[in-house]
């Protein structure tokens, strides 16, 4: 692994030089990095005292780019890789987990506040949420969180935007850029003693740079708190989204190299798109029973009505999920030993209805998709039970133990309603209950150094297509993926908390690997096909350096060096054991800085390197490695008392790098045609932002 060793050496060299340089600056009064707090539902809100690798994106970091696409910023977290095409087609993998999913994201659980964003069919979508409505994003890497379901890849926790600066605030902003990019947003916030309200509307449009890639999304978000008292409060939240995104789909290598703006011919001719309406809503009540016990209980609904005309059929889907989650937390002493605990349960029911119809676009005189006769109709219900607990025991001032246990029980029923047949009765099935334990040891020699070791077990439930046979019935032999994760890490502050460093080393083996084998345009068959192996090292540095009274420099460096491979994998008689895992780069690196001027000006630069990616299980095809450079500058100033303006301008992909922003894993060609692996990334593009904020 010459690249890994070379890069690690350079990274260590950079750190040592950076430290050395800082030690010589005694005359400059430096500013400490802010303390980082994580979700209040954790057993301990202090990031440094959490025996887990948790990537944090603050609101400022989320808006570091053009405030429209989260993939640019989430990829700055080492070990996290988000692929994106046309905003709505995305895939997130964490430490290689979820990399082989054909479309979308699974094997990762996500929450918006207390509301699960992961549906009963294991799919996770975070793209609908306006970045300006997010206060913070936490990415828990690996199955280290018993509280959030012990997902194999981990969990993504999105904290809704809150307002606590004054009594009233109004915001107006516009983003405009290349390829018809336009985003308008208006927001109003109210904060009183016993209640608060956050209301916003946004509309995001782009013509797209490829054929058949126009995008339109609008959303309304309402949230806040009611009946706030010293020991209790009621939190409410709702989000409505309408989206219509045309799909250019993937293209082959020849087209990618010579005409990347082209779409797949069948998708262009059928004018294929995805259109849906979705609603999230929830209520959460937090109350303190006494000084040592408190409870948080939430109820939620998640509804989605989707229409997706594709060249091979038209897919109509309806999903309605509802659920409840309750969590008790508190503390107690055993002698002089302090203990903190969390215990609770969650349940949700997911009702899914899917229908396919003929697409008669070839008979529609070039007008795109036209619905024909019905082909199939399927109904599925999933019941998801999750019981969780975690305890933190402070044995000494410098040493503590955390242990957790998650129990999951999932059962579902399937009904194929069309075509009608006596051989298609309602089928019921349930997986065996899954216990996922977690044990961590944390050593803290002082207030600015933390070292930890953890062992944890996680699981991933099959997606809908992975539970079915080629005939569309439930595959009784399918099992969830499971795996154990071993992790050793450290969280270190230097120079009066001006430099923060994190390092994590992990090793994980997944068994009962789920494979959705494609047997038709929209037909899959799921099998448990073997084992995968994941190991690596992640390093991140965050540095705050006030150069003088006028200039302040904030910088970051991050890298992930991994080894992801099939340990045992035989598919259709072909042995892929020992091959590199499909769909994920072994190595990534990123770095950036922001130079702030006291007068309100700033300039930032971000660099991202992505290694080559295996595109199929045989490792016969790899995408090229690539590097991206993004630049941004801006000016913040006060027009009148309480009225502030913010002007920004940026350039993404400054060097006009040709790269694949997403890979379709294991693509196959029809007949003698080349496989369509590539979703081309945006060429050089420009944007500007104008925003006004009135606080009174």
C-alpha positions, 0 to 999 in steps of 0.5 A: 500500500505505497500510497497509504504509507506515503500519504500518512507520512505526509499527513504526520509531517504536516501535523508536526510542522503545524504544531512546531510552528504554533509553539513558536507563536507565543506572542499571539493571543489565540482563540480556543476552538468551540466546545462541540456538543452532540445530540441531547439524546446521547448518554453524554453530550460532550463529543470528547467524552464519547467513546466513538468516532462521530463526525460533526458538521455545524451550521456554518460548515453545512453552508460552506458551499452553495447551500443546495447540495449536502454532498460537498460538505458531508464528504469532508468527514473522513470515512464518509463517502456520498455520491450524488447525481442531479441532487436526487440520486444519491448514495451514502456509504460509511467505511464501505458499508452500503457501497454496493447498493445499486440506487439510494442509501441503506444500511444506515439509519437516519433521524431528523430530530426524533423522527426516523428518516429511514423507511421500513424498507431500509431506504434512507433519504436526507436530500429533501431537507433544506440545508438552511433548516439544519442546525447540526449533522452528526455522523456516527461511524459504525454500529457504535450507537445502541440508542439509534438502532445499531445500524451496520454503517452507523447513524446520521442525526440531523438536528433541526434549526433552532432560534434563540438569539432574540424575540423575532427574526426574518430571513430572505436569501437567494442563490443563483448560479450556472446551469439555471441554478436558483434557490429562494428562501424566506424564513420567520422565527419567533422566540418567547418565554414559553414558546417558539416558532420557526417557519420557512419556505424554499424553492430550488430549481436548476436546468441541469447540465445534462440532457433530461436533468431539470430539477425543481423542489419546494418545501415548507418547514414548521417547527418550534416549542410549546408550553416551555417550563423549567422541567418540561416542553413540547416540541413540534415539527412538520416538513412538506416537500414537493419534488420533480426531478428529471433523470438523465441516468448513467452513461457508458465510458465512451459517452462519458469521455466524449459527451458527458452532458448526454443522458441515457437515450432511453431515459431522454426519449421517455423523459423519465423523471421522479416526482413525489410529495412527502410529509414528515411530522412529529411531536416530542414531549420532554419532562423531568421527573426529578433531579435524577430521571427524565423522559423524552417521548415522541410520536411521528408520521412519514408519508410519501406519494411517488410517481416515477416514469422509467423507460421499462415501466412506470412505478407508483409508490405510496408509503405511510409510516407512523411510530412512537419512541420513548427514552428514559435517562438519568443517573444514580450512584453505587457507593462512590461510583457514578452511573448514567443510563439511557433505556427506551424503545421505539416502534414504527409501522410502515405501509407500502404499496407499489404498482407498475404500469406499461410505459408507452413512450415509444407510441407517444409521438415524442412527448415522453412517458405515457401510462399503459396497462397495469403490470404488478401491484404489491402491498407490504407492511413492516413492523419494526421494534427496537429496544435499547439501553446504555450505561456509563460508569465513571470508575475513576476520574480518568477511566470510564466504561460504557456498555449498551444493548440493542434488541431488534425484531422486524416482521412483515407481510407481503401481498401481490394483488396483481396479476390476481392468482390463487398462488399469491396469498398474503405472506407473513414472515419475521426475522429472528430477534437480533441482539446487538451489544456494545462495550467501550472503555475510555481513558482520559489522562487529562481534560484535553486528551481522550483515548477509547477502545470499543467493540460493537455488533450491528445489523442491516435489514434487507431492502424490499427487493432483497427480500423477494424471489424472482417470482415476487414472493418472500424469500424465506432463506434471506437473513439480515447482515451482521458484523462486529466492529473493533475500534481504537481512537483518540481525541486530542487538543493542543495549544490551549484547545486551538488545535483539535485532532481525532484519529480512529482505527477500525476493523470490521467483518460483515457476514451474510452479505446481502446481494440484490441480483438484477434479473430484469429491468426492475427485478431483483433476487436477494441472496446472502452471498458471503463476507466482506472485510473493512479496516482502516484509519481516519485522521482529522485536524481542525485548527483555529489561528488568530494571526493578528487583530485583523486576520483569523485563519481556520483550517481543516485536514482529513483523510481516510485510508482503508482496505475494503474487500470481499473475504468470501464471496461466490456469486453465480459460480464466480469466486470474487473472494479477495477482490476490492469491495465495489463502489467505494474508494480505498483512500480519500483526503480533504483539506481546506481553510477560511481566512476571516477579516475583522471587517467582515470579508472572508475567503475559503478554499476546499480540496478533495481527493478521491481514489479510484473506485472498483465498479464491479465485483470482478474488479475488471473496471475501475473509475479514475481517481480525481481531485476537486478544488472549490473557492468561495469569498464573501462579505458580511456587514450591518446595514442598519441596527439589527439588519445584516446583509451577506454577499457570497460568490463561489466557484466549484470544480475550479480546474474543470476536472472530468470525474464521475460523481456517482458510479452505478455498481455492477452495471451490465451491457445489453447485447454488445453495448457497453455497461453504463457505469458513469454519472458525470459530475458537474464541470466548472460552475459558479454561484452567488448568494445574497441574504438579508437577516433582520433581528429584532 
